Amino acid sequence: MRDDNRGVYRSIYCSIWDDPEFQTFSPHAQLVFFNLRTCKDTNFPCIFTLYRSSLEERMPNMTTADITTGWQELLDAGWIRYERPILWIVKGLRNEPNYAPNNIKHRIGIENILKGLPKLEIVNQFRRDYGFDTPSPGNKEGIGTESIQRKGKREGKGKREEKGNSASPSDLQEAWNRICISLPKCTTLTEKRKQKAKARLSEHVIEQMEYVFRKVEGSSFCRGENDRGWRADFDWITANPENALKVIEGKYDTNKPGEKPKRCHKEGCTSTKLMETSNILHCREHDPIFGKEVGQ
C-alpha cells in the first residue's frame, strides 16, 4: 500500500507476537520474516519476485550465516516457500488486515499481479489455495479474471463489499492441533466438521478462535480435571456458538483459591466476565478484539 506523504507501507496483525509457533523461532528467523513481510519487494498477496542477495543488502548488520539460518527456519516451518525467483509468504494474504476475499476489486488486482509472475508451480499452488483459477494455455487473460469481471458487472459498480473471514476449516483444524496440545487432536475433517467449522468462522475471525483455543488449553476443567473426566475436543468447541461464548466469558477458567473477581476496566462497567486479550482486562462488550467495533 502507499501513503502519499510517507511512501509505501505494509500492515500486519499485532497478534503475530502471541502466535506460539512464531515465538519458537530464533531472533534471526523473526527478523528475516518481518523483513520479507514489510520490504518494498513484497505486494498485497505476498507472492513476489525476490533474490536472496537483496536480504543481505537490507540487513547489513546480520551475517550471511544468520540470514541463511533464519531463512531456513521459515522454510522448514512452512511459513514461506521459494521457487527461484518467486517467494510466497504462505499465510501473508490470509493475515492481511485489509484483504476482503469477497471484494471484486481486490481479486481482480491480485489476478493482475499473478499474471505478471513466471508460470511456476508455486504460483499455481497460490491460485489453488486462494481459489483463483489457473489460466489455461490458450487464455491469456485467465479464467479467474474473466469470471471475476463477469461477477463484478452483475453486482454493479460502487457496491460496498463486506469484509469476510478468509480462514478455512483446515486453518481452524491446524490452530486447534497446534494450540490445544493437551487435548484430542482433530485428525480428519469430515463434511460435518467442515460445516461446523465454517459456521464458527462466520461468527469469529481466526484470531478470535485461537484466543478461545488458548483459554480451553489453559482450563484444567476442559483438560479433564472434573468429576466426569470429560475433556474438550474440536467437535465440542465447534458444535454451536454457545460453547465458544462460554469459554470467552470465563465459565471454564481455572480460579485461584481466594482470588476476588476483577472488574472490567471500562469506566462505569461492573461486569466480572472478563477477557484476557490484552494487559488491561475488559468484558466482552468493551474488549478491543471482541468488542462491538470488530468487523466495522
ZIGINOR-V671405 format. One record per run of one state. SS is the DSSP state (H for helix, E for strand, - for the rest). FROM is the first residue (numbers start at 0). TO is the last residue. Records with the same first field share a line. If there is no record, write none. Layout:
SS: FROM-TO / FROM-TO
This chain:
-: 0-0 / 3-5 / 8-12 / 18-18 / 24-25 / 38-45 / 49-51 / 58-62 / 77-78 / 83-84 / 89-102 / 115-119 / 130-141 / 155-167 / 179-189 / 201-204 / 217-232 / 238-239 / 248-272 / 275-280 / 283-295
E: 1-2 / 6-7 / 46-48 / 79-82 / 85-88 / 273-274 / 281-282
H: 13-17 / 19-23 / 26-37 / 52-57 / 63-76 / 103-114 / 120-129 / 142-154 / 168-178 / 190-200 / 205-216 / 233-237 / 240-247
